[in-house]
Amino acid sequence: MGKDVIVACDFASKEQTLEFLSLFTDRKPFVKIGMELFYAEGPEIVREIKKRGHRIFLDLKLHDIPNTVKKSMAVLSRLDVDICNLHAAGTVRMMEAALEGLTREDGTRPLLIAVTQLTSTDQESMENDLLIHEPIDKVVMHYALNARNAGLDGVVCSPLEAKKVHETCGSDFLTVTPGVRFADGDIGDQKRVMTPAAAKEIGSDYIVVGRPITAADDPVAAYKRCCHEFIG
Ligand code: C5P
């Protein structure tokens, strides 16, 4: 899979999501389905979007004991999504179990990527709440290395971390990066943002873009602009 723009479909219902996706008659975007939509509509929404010809990143961030994650990943694998994810904090053993569960009988499987530290976690909360006293960027790179050593395909990270992740884990280790905004756009609640062109420059493999596309007056034009800037 090459570079691509993944559209975060952060809608609360199937109706809203399908209405939005039906705008795209030409090129069908790669779509991210998160917890809100999945918990509201269940696996059927995944099948429906897949049936319409979209590739899917199912962003459910699993984190549990290895056996539970393994069995849950086997269920997600049968949904035929393209990318799944989990929390690297669940340990290397959990990530290995997840890969086992995800791998189908014929040896194929969706890509599996890890969340390192959530961007909502900062140095202070990591120290005070999690009792982790190392610098946060060191923790992020350590978790990324754990993911690579467990056999995963990449990590979700800030575009600002993508270059270092590639240096640490190899250029073929995928970086999937949210926090993308157009140079002339509203940054909303994101704190550290980058344009699609800058994310391309820094080596992100996939950018995850929500509101700059979903809340645009012309979502199709915004999507095309994103693809143009990021893929060329
Ligand atoms: O609307 P916006 O472009 O900010 O959406 C970004 C998407 O990426 C949302 O679905 C958000 O939950 C997700 N995300 C993020 N930052 C992370 C991980 C995921 O913004 N660190």
Residues whose N, C-alpha, C, O or C-beta is under 5 A from the ligand:
A	BS01	C5P	A8 D10 T119 P178 G179 V180 V208 V209 G210 R211 P212
